[in-house]
Amino acid sequence: MSEEKIRMNVREGYAKVALQQRSCCGPSSSCCGSAKTADTIAQKVGYSNEDLAASPEGANLGLGCGNPVAIASLSLGETVLDLGAGPGFDCFLAARRVGETGKVIGVDMTPEMVARARETARKGDIRNIEFRLGEIEHLPVADNSVDVVLSNCVINLSPDKPQVFREAFRVLKNGGRLIVSDTVLLKPLPEFLQQSVEAYVGCVSGAMRRQEYIDTVEAAGFEDVHIVKETPFSLDCALNDPMARDAAGNLQVPEKQEVEGCLARILIHAIKREKNAVR
Ligand SMILES: C[S@@+](CC[C@H](N)C(=O)[O-])C[C@H]1O[C@@H](n2cnc3c(N)ncnc32)[C@H](O)[C@@H]1O
């Protein structure tokens, strides 16, 4: 698949998620089930009841694979950038921690997601957040302007992962932190998933090998790159993502068994120190 085709499929997939979930949350539908499912998924990947209570309605669609905000040690006044912010769940949690003197910027390339996140911020009158439309490979953010870069279950979707980490390095201030939750491969996926568009959009088949992931972050110039937490990512858990569910809907039991043990979700922490900047 070409890079453009990947972006198009990913954008179309998440546009549907943004719109479907929005209408599902209308008063007359059985949407409570969806909201509850998203909350259950979020709890499974590391969010607390307090996080869920603090997040505005509709911000959590159960699309993350970890809780990067929990290990970001955010302080009042800091500037935070979330790569692939989607409906803004992590942005809204971060905004409470950095306070009125801080700022959170969420970047996403799917217009429907950005519109949804902006609407949630508007409804909640949350003013220290800005959602920008853009690609994480070409961030609409100034050099050396951000204290913390977060990302949750997004970089696996990028057709140019080294470029994403170079961009994260560019926008971080000296001493800034990179905190990423993502899916990685522990062993190659079976052929039938490697070729599946739905599995790519569902955060499965775009994943890199774990060591390659760390090497890529280091190659962008980051230091102290380490995995804070690693959890096996069972197919059942991966299928929480609505896109991955589409991918695996027709899988038979032996095929499902082949996939088990291939994926993990990791939380990575790294630091930018200017002397190692890659120009
Ligand atoms: C699995 S969702 C995660 C959303 C959010 N981080 C969360 O945890 O709720 C992936 C999001 O990344 C966005 N995305 C994927 N690839 C992107 C890219 N190359 N540039 C910008 N956004 C991207 C999608 O539009 C989608 O909103």
PDBQT file of the ligand as one rigid body, heavy atoms in Angstrom, charges set to zero:
ROOT
HETATM    1  C1  LIG A 301      -6.458   4.819  17.531  1.00  0.00    +0.000 C 
HETATM    2  S1  LIG A 301      -6.919   6.526  17.372  1.00  0.00    +0.000 S 
HETATM    3  C2  LIG A 301      -6.240   7.183  18.907  1.00  0.00    +0.000 C 
HETATM    4  C3  LIG A 301      -6.852   8.510  19.278  1.00  0.00    +0.000 C 
HETATM    5  C4  LIG A 301      -6.381   9.099  20.632  1.00  0.00    +0.000 C 
HETATM    6  N1  LIG A 301      -4.952   9.156  20.741  1.00  0.00    +0.000 N 
HETATM    7  C5  LIG A 301      -6.974   8.306  21.775  1.00  0.00    +0.000 C 
HETATM    8  O1  LIG A 301      -6.232   7.621  22.492  1.00  0.00    +0.000 OA
HETATM    9  O2  LIG A 301      -8.194   8.399  21.950  1.00  0.00    +0.000 OA
HETATM   10  C6  LIG A 301      -5.792   7.108  16.165  1.00  0.00    +0.000 C 
HETATM   11  C7  LIG A 301      -5.941   8.595  15.790  1.00  0.00    +0.000 C 
HETATM   12  O3  LIG A 301      -4.749   9.005  15.123  1.00  0.00    +0.000 OA
HETATM   13  C8  LIG A 301      -5.069   9.774  13.990  1.00  0.00    +0.000 C 
HETATM   14  N2  LIG A 301      -3.960   9.581  13.034  1.00  0.00    +0.000 N 
HETATM   15  C9  LIG A 301      -3.544   8.421  12.480  1.00  0.00    +0.000 A 
HETATM   16  N3  LIG A 301      -2.481   8.619  11.691  1.00  0.00    +0.000 NA
HETATM   17  C10 LIG A 301      -2.202   9.957  11.744  1.00  0.00    +0.000 A 
HETATM   18  C11 LIG A 301      -1.216  10.780  11.121  1.00  0.00    +0.000 A 
HETATM   19  N4  LIG A 301      -0.296  10.275  10.290  1.00  0.00    +0.000 N 
HETATM   20  N5  LIG A 301      -1.233  12.108  11.386  1.00  0.00    +0.000 NA
HETATM   21  C12 LIG A 301      -2.178  12.632  12.221  1.00  0.00    +0.000 A 
HETATM   22  N6  LIG A 301      -3.137  11.900  12.831  1.00  0.00    +0.000 NA
HETATM   23  C13 LIG A 301      -3.155  10.570  12.605  1.00  0.00    +0.000 A 
HETATM   24  C14 LIG A 301      -6.403   9.215  13.522  1.00  0.00    +0.000 C 
HETATM   25  O4  LIG A 301      -7.102  10.167  12.772  1.00  0.00    +0.000 OA
HETATM   26  C15 LIG A 301      -7.085   8.879  14.854  1.00  0.00    +0.000 C 
HETATM   27  O5  LIG A 301      -7.840   9.963  15.340  1.00  0.00    +0.000 OA
ENDROOT
TORSDOF 0
